[in-house]
Amino acid sequence: MGRKMGNLLRNIRHLVAGNIVRSTVMTLLTLYIIRNTSVGDFGIYSTVLAFSSITTAFVNFGLNTYMTREASRNIGVFIPLLKAVTKARFLLFTVSEVILYILLTLLGYNETVILLTLIFALDPMLSFLLDSLYSLLYIEERTQLVSLAESGRRTLLFALVLLISGKKLVDIVVSYPVADAIVLVAVVILSAGRLGELRRISTGSVPSIGDLLRKNLSFSLQTLTGLFFWNVDVMMVSKLLGTTATGFYNVGATIFKAIYFLPQSFGSVLLPKLSRAHYDGNFENFRNLILESAKTLFLVAIGIVVYSQTSLSYYIPILFGDKYFPAMGLIGPMSLIVLFYFPAFLGQNVLIALDREKKAVNSLILANATNFLLNLMFIERYGLLGAVYATVLSQAVFFGSTVYYLRDVIVLMSPLSFMWRDLAVGSVLWAVTGLTVSWLNGIVKPYLADNLYFLTFFLIHRTLIKGEKFIP
């Protein structure tokens, strides 16, 4: 068991490493787009990405989560589920394209925005076909291939944009599905042998699309509400303040969305393990694993928030150009999002592993309602900062409701004294680092003072994040 948990921690590190490469490449791509297009064009690009989340919601439909949970309990159902899920995705993609066209037309967007959005919608479609194969790799603890595929996919995308785009939005958008298709073919070829073995031992028949969607309804509601939750602020800024304001707002949103892979890496690895443990009646043995994961994510989130208050905004004009100077004031308050999202995402995975996906949906619906209403009120009064305030408060509601639905699990995991003690020590270390960096910023260049953050993270990693706690 210890060896398996060692593999689990190693798999988390694989995903984190791969996603660091992926996020770095995507950040460079975003910088390229920002520097080589006008603020208005970047606003159009941001609007296209926001509305394509509708396709993401439909094509996802929570199918990966359902397939991962069920196949982790019985690997023999993977092939029948894979066939059914693939058919369902193509149907849902077609429906989403029709809905996108009607919605964008009714909202009065021009033909350019509509065309680019419909083309870009191929990206989530192909991405989720890849994710179907990733489900098997998560279950069998072969995350190194996932890491290589995801980092390679976005590196290939960046290369295509540099080679063929000509700085035109349509060329940039087309590059997304082209890169996806190439990597999808490569992963299918590399997985062909294992898929053939599973085909021979598969159990059960291929469920109909109707049966699959009915069984998956709770997961689909969670996905739909979750994706709306993550994009409603950009959509409302675009509609209420225009595409130029959306460009300013999305600079900050792009930075923080680039690091969401951290909790997602934990969730991807932990979900099949926790689901299997609950199925076998051994969930209580994973107490240390869950608590250490939560503590690690909290410590990282606190560090990100402190760094954002003292240093991150300094790099906005350097990275994105002087024209994005107005975005500097959004970075500090926007960073508070991660403080709530990181642990809440882990909590959502625990709810799903415990067959409480309806509770997960409830927490997202509550957060969505809060997000929409607060954005509607705050944007009119406070402008871009209003969208930031609304999103932060809705994330706090998301975290609070997730904790509420896990209150019985949290009681079973008590005492939590070691977790709170380490969090207090880590918070003090981050706070001292932030104060020191703020003082040094008046003496040396910020990029030199920021090295203290790396030293603090190294110290926290060596002393407060305990690898042995990942063993049940």
QUIURCOR-V142310 format. One record per residue. N is the residue number from 1. PSI is psi in whole degrees, 0 to 359 (999 if undefined). NEAR is the number of other ideal C-beta (glycine too) atoms within 12 Angstrom. Layout:
{{N | PSI | NEAR} {N | PSI | NEAR}}
This chain:
{{1 | 320 | 16} {2 | 320 | 13} {3 | 320 | 11} {4 | 320 | 23} {5 | 330 | 28} {6 | 319 | 19} {7 | 323 | 22} {8 | 313 | 37} {9 | 322 | 32} {10 | 320 | 23} {11 | 322 | 34} {12 | 317 | 41} {13 | 323 | 26} {14 | 311 | 31} {15 | 319 | 39} {16 | 314 | 32} {17 | 314 | 24} {18 | 321 | 33} {19 | 333 | 35} {20 | 315 | 23} {21 | 313 | 26} {22 | 313 | 36} {23 | 324 | 30} {24 | 315 | 21} {25 | 317 | 29} {26 | 326 | 32} {27 | 317 | 28} {28 | 320 | 25} {29 | 316 | 32} {30 | 318 | 35} {31 | 318 | 27} {32 | 315 | 27} {33 | 316 | 40} {34 | 316 | 35} {35 | 340 | 23} {36 | 10 | 23} {37 | 165 | 30} {38 | 166 | 20} {39 | 321 | 30} {40 | 317 | 23} {41 | 322 | 29} {42 | 327 | 38} {43 | 320 | 34} {44 | 315 | 37} {45 | 316 | 43} {46 | 321 | 44} {47 | 318 | 41} {48 | 314 | 42} {49 | 319 | 40} {50 | 313 | 43} {51 | 335 | 41} {52 | 347 | 41} {53 | 340 | 36} {54 | 315 | 37} {55 | 319 | 43} {56 | 316 | 37} {57 | 316 | 38} {58 | 311 | 34} {59 | 326 | 42} {60 | 298 | 37} {61 | 18 | 43} {62 | 10 | 42} {63 | 322 | 41} {64 | 316 | 43} {65 | 314 | 44} {66 | 314 | 40} {67 | 319 | 44} {68 | 316 | 41} {69 | 314 | 40} {70 | 317 | 38} {71 | 333 | 38} {72 | 337 | 35} {73 | 332 | 27} {74 | 101 | 24} {75 | 341 | 29} {76 | 341 | 21} {77 | 359 | 32} {78 | 310 | 39} {79 | 312 | 33} {80 | 320 | 28} {81 | 321 | 40} {82 | 317 | 38} {83 | 315 | 26} {84 | 319 | 34} {85 | 320 | 44} {86 | 316 | 31} {87 | 316 | 25} {88 | 321 | 40} {89 | 318 | 38} {90 | 321 | 25} {91 | 313 | 24} {92 | 326 | 36} {93 | 316 | 34} {94 | 316 | 21} {95 | 318 | 24} {96 | 324 | 35} {97 | 320 | 30} {98 | 315 | 19} {99 | 317 | 25} {100 | 314 | 37} {101 | 314 | 25} {102 | 315 | 17} {103 | 312 | 25} {104 | 325 | 32} {105 | 315 | 19} {106 | 327 | 11} {107 | 354 | 21} {108 | 18 | 12} {109 | 150 | 28} {110 | 173 | 16} {111 | 328 | 15} {112 | 312 | 22} {113 | 318 | 36} {114 | 312 | 27} {115 | 313 | 23} {116 | 322 | 34} {117 | 317 | 41} {118 | 323 | 35} {119 | 314 | 29} {120 | 336 | 40} {121 | 341 | 40} {122 | 333 | 34} {123 | 307 | 37} {124 | 327 | 36} {125 | 308 | 38} {126 | 327 | 34} {127 | 320 | 36} {128 | 335 | 38} {129 | 320 | 34} {130 | 317 | 37} {131 | 330 | 39} {132 | 320 | 40} {133 | 326 | 41} {134 | 329 | 40} {135 | 317 | 38} {136 | 318 | 36} {137 | 325 | 36} {138 | 315 | 43} {139 | 318 | 34} {140 | 11 | 29} {141 | 41 | 29} {142 | 56 | 27} {143 | 348 | 35} {144 | 322 | 24} {145 | 322 | 30} {146 | 314 | 40} {147 | 314 | 32} {148 | 319 | 27} {149 | 315 | 38} {150 | 317 | 41} {151 | 321 | 30} {152 | 324 | 27} {153 | 315 | 40} {154 | 331 | 36} {155 | 319 | 26} {156 | 320 | 31} {157 | 312 | 39} {158 | 318 | 30} {159 | 318 | 21} {160 | 318 | 29} {161 | 316 | 35} {162 | 325 | 21} {163 | 322 | 15} {164 | 354 | 19} {165 | 320 | 26} {166 | 23 | 16} {167 | 21 | 20} {168 | 139 | 20} {169 | 320 | 33} {170 | 322 | 27} {171 | 321 | 23} {172 | 315 | 38} {173 | 317 | 34} {174 | 330 | 26} {175 | 331 | 34} {176 | 301 | 40} {177 | 332 | 31} {178 | 312 | 28} {179 | 319 | 38} {180 | 314 | 33} {181 | 319 | 25} {182 | 314 | 24} {183 | 324 | 36} {184 | 315 | 32} {185 | 318 | 21} {186 | 316 | 21} {187 | 321 | 32} {188 | 316 | 25} {189 | 316 | 16} {190 | 333 | 23} {191 | 0 | 30} {192 | 318 | 15} {193 | 311 | 12} {194 | 322 | 25} {195 | 324 | 25} {196 | 320 | 13} {197 | 317 | 17} {198 | 329 | 28} {199 | 325 | 20} {200 | 334 | 12} {201 | 10 | 17} {202 | 148 | 23} {203 | 141 | 19} {204 | 165 | 19} {205 | 166 | 15} {206 | 120 | 22} {207 | 150 | 26} {208 | 160 | 16} {209 | 320 | 23} {210 | 314 | 14} {211 | 318 | 19} {212 | 314 | 33} {213 | 325 | 27} {214 | 316 | 17} {215 | 333 | 27} {216 | 10 | 34} {217 | 315 | 21} {218 | 319 | 29} {219 | 323 | 39} {220 | 320 | 33} {221 | 321 | 29} {222 | 316 | 39} {223 | 314 | 38} {224 | 312 | 32} {225 | 324 | 37} {226 | 316 | 38} {227 | 324 | 33} {228 | 320 | 31} {229 | 321 | 40} {230 | 347 | 32} {231 | 354 | 37} {232 | 326 | 37} {233 | 316 | 48} {234 | 318 | 43} {235 | 316 | 39} {236 | 324 | 34} {237 | 318 | 41} {238 | 316 | 40} {239 | 321 | 27} {240 | 329 | 27} {241 | 348 | 31} {242 | 169 | 22} {243 | 330 | 32} {244 | 314 | 26} {245 | 324 | 33} {246 | 321 | 40} {247 | 316 | 40} {248 | 313 | 40} {249 | 319 | 46} {250 | 346 | 43} {251 | 311 | 46} {252 | 317 | 44} {253 | 322 | 37} {254 | 319 | 37} {255 | 313 | 36} {256 | 328 | 40} {257 | 337 | 31} {258 | 340 | 31} {259 | 8 | 34} {260 | 349 | 32} {261 | 339 | 37} {262 | 302 | 35} {263 | 329 | 38} {264 | 327 | 36} {265 | 316 | 40} {266 | 313 | 42} {267 | 319 | 39} {268 | 322 | 39} {269 | 322 | 41} {270 | 326 | 46} {271 | 308 | 47} {272 | 327 | 40} {273 | 314 | 42} {274 | 323 | 42} {275 | 315 | 37} {276 | 319 | 30} {277 | 318 | 30} {278 | 319 | 29} {279 | 323 | 20} {280 | 354 | 18} {281 | 22 | 10} {282 | 23 | 18} {283 | 325 | 26} {284 | 339 | 19} {285 | 348 | 22} {286 | 17 | 37} {287 | 306 | 29} {288 | 322 | 23} {289 | 315 | 39} {290 | 315 | 40} {291 | 318 | 33} {292 | 324 | 35} {293 | 315 | 43} {294 | 316 | 42} {295 | 317 | 37} {296 | 315 | 39} {297 | 322 | 42} {298 | 314 | 40} {299 | 319 | 38} {300 | 317 | 38} {301 | 318 | 37} {302 | 318 | 38} {303 | 319 | 45} {304 | 319 | 36} {305 | 314 | 35} {306 | 316 | 37} {307 | 321 | 37} {308 | 328 | 37} {309 | 328 | 29} {310 | 332 | 33} {311 | 324 | 35} {312 | 320 | 37} {313 | 336 | 30} {314 | 328 | 25} {315 | 352 | 27} {316 | 306 | 31} {317 | 327 | 19} {318 | 315 | 19} {319 | 317 | 29} {320 | 348 | 34} {321 | 158 | 25} {322 | 336 | 15} {323 | 343 | 23} {324 | 19 | 35} {325 | 322 | 21} {326 | 342 | 26} {327 | 346 | 37} {328 | 320 | 29} {329 | 350 | 24} {330 | 339 | 40} {331 | 312 | 40} {332 | 302 | 30} {333 | 328 | 31} {334 | 333 | 40} {335 | 337 | 35} {336 | 341 | 30} {337 | 315 | 43} {338 | 333 | 42} {339 | 328 | 33} {340 | 323 | 34} {341 | 318 | 42} {342 | 303 | 41} {343 | 329 | 39} {344 | 322 | 41} {345 | 319 | 41} {346 | 317 | 43} {347 | 323 | 41} {348 | 321 | 44} {349 | 324 | 42} {350 | 318 | 43} {351 | 317 | 40} {352 | 317 | 42} {353 | 329 | 38} {354 | 14 | 29} {355 | 35 | 22} {356 | 41 | 30} {357 | 333 | 34} {358 | 324 | 22} {359 | 321 | 30} {360 | 320 | 42} {361 | 317 | 31} {362 | 317 | 25} {363 | 323 | 40} {364 | 323 | 44} {365 | 316 | 26} {366 | 316 | 28} {367 | 321 | 39} {368 | 313 | 33} {369 | 317 | 23} {370 | 315 | 32} {371 | 314 | 39} {372 | 312 | 28} {373 | 316 | 19} {374 | 321 | 30} {375 | 318 | 40} {376 | 320 | 23} {377 | 316 | 19} {378 | 325 | 30} {379 | 318 | 34} {380 | 325 | 18} {381 | 320 | 16} {382 | 1 | 21} {383 | 221 | 24} {384 | 321 | 40} {385 | 330 | 30} {386 | 320 | 28} {387 | 322 | 44} {388 | 311 | 38} {389 | 316 | 29} {390 | 318 | 40} {391 | 320 | 46} {392 | 314 | 35} {393 | 322 | 28} {394 | 328 | 40} {395 | 324 | 41} {396 | 321 | 28} {397 | 319 | 31} {398 | 312 | 39} {399 | 314 | 37} {400 | 318 | 22} {401 | 325 | 32} {402 | 316 | 39} {403 | 319 | 26} {404 | 316 | 22} {405 | 348 | 29} {406 | 14 | 31} {407 | 324 | 18} {408 | 325 | 17} {409 | 319 | 30} {410 | 321 | 22} {411 | 319 | 13} {412 | 336 | 19} {413 | 357 | 27} {414 | 153 | 15} {415 | 151 | 13} {416 | 18 | 23} {417 | 319 | 13} {418 | 325 | 21} {419 | 312 | 31} {420 | 324 | 18} {421 | 313 | 16} {422 | 323 | 28} {423 | 321 | 31} {424 | 315 | 20} {425 | 315 | 23} {426 | 319 | 32} {427 | 319 | 26} {428 | 317 | 21} {429 | 317 | 30} {430 | 319 | 36} {431 | 315 | 22} {432 | 318 | 23} {433 | 315 | 34} {434 | 316 | 32} {435 | 319 | 19} {436 | 317 | 25} {437 | 319 | 35} {438 | 320 | 23} {439 | 317 | 16} {440 | 333 | 22} {441 | 337 | 22} {442 | 355 | 12} {443 | 315 | 12} {444 | 172 | 15} {445 | 142 | 16} {446 | 324 | 25} {447 | 339 | 19} {448 | 316 | 16} {449 | 329 | 26} {450 | 345 | 29} {451 | 337 | 20} {452 | 328 | 31} {453 | 321 | 35} {454 | 319 | 19} {455 | 319 | 20} {456 | 317 | 33} {457 | 319 | 27} {458 | 317 | 17} {459 | 316 | 22} {460 | 318 | 31} {461 | 322 | 21} {462 | 334 | 13} {463 | 325 | 17} {464 | 336 | 33} {465 | 106 | 32} {466 | 115 | 23} {467 | 326 | 23} {468 | 339 | 14} {469 | 346 | 25} {470 | 0 | 33} {471 | 123 | 21} {472 | 999 | 28}}
